[in-house]
Amino acid sequence: MATTSDVFNAVAEPQRRQILDLLAQGELSVNDIADALGVRQPQASKHLRVLREVGLVSVREEGKQRFYRLHGAGLKPIHDWV
């Protein structure tokens, strides 16, 4: 279960913003994201779950791997606010 259901709260966490920056370059696996952040895979997965639940990222499964990408429509509340 996500620790937040609000897009603004989700992006308030620095590592989640880093994940969004990484995904702005293209789709990445959860392991690629964890490596780039210097964290363990379960911690990266927790952040990705929050981002997915608020609609900021989408996921596709390929075998045992999960690949994440930005879901642009989820950024609309932030865009509208700015």
N, C-alpha and C positions, 0 to 999 in steps of 0.2 A: 504494500500500500504506500502511496506517495506521501511524503511529508508535507506537501503543499498541493493545493488544487488551483492556484493562481499563477498565471504566467509571470507576473511581476515578482512574486516571491521565488519562483523557480529560477529566474535569471539573476536574482540577488546573490546567489551563492557563486563565489569566484570560479570554482572548478567547473560548474555547469556552463558558465560563460566561456571558459576555455574550450569545453567540448563543442559548443556552438561555433566558435572560431575555427576549430579543426574541421568540423563538418561543412563549413562554408567552402572548403577546398574540394569536397567530394565525399562520397560514401566511404566509411571505414568500418572495420570489424571492431568488436568490443575489445579484443586484445590489442589492436593497433592504438585505440584510444587510451587504454590503460597504460601502455608503454609510453605514449607521448606525454601523459600526465605524470608519469612516475609513480603510479599507484597500482595496487593489486586489482585484478579483474573484478572481484566482488564489489569493491568500492566504486569502480567505474560503472558497473551494472546498476548499482543503486541510483547513481546520478542519472543514468540513461533512462531508468524506469520513470523517475520523476518527470524528466523532459518529455518522455513519450506520453505519459498520462495527461499532461497539460497541452498536448498537441504540437510540441515544437520539433519533435523528431519522429520519424517512422522507421520501422524495422522490417527486414526481410531475412528469412532463414534459408540457409544453403547448407544442407547436411547438418552438422552439429554447430556450425558457426552462425552468428547473428551479425548482420551488417546494418549500420545505422546511417541515415541521411537526414538533412534538414527537411522540415515540412513547413514551407513558407507561409501557408495560411495561418499557422499557429502564432506567427509574429505580428499578425494584424493588430491585436490590442496594443502592442508596444508602438507600432507605426502610427496608429491613430492617436495615441497619447502624445507622441513627439510632434 
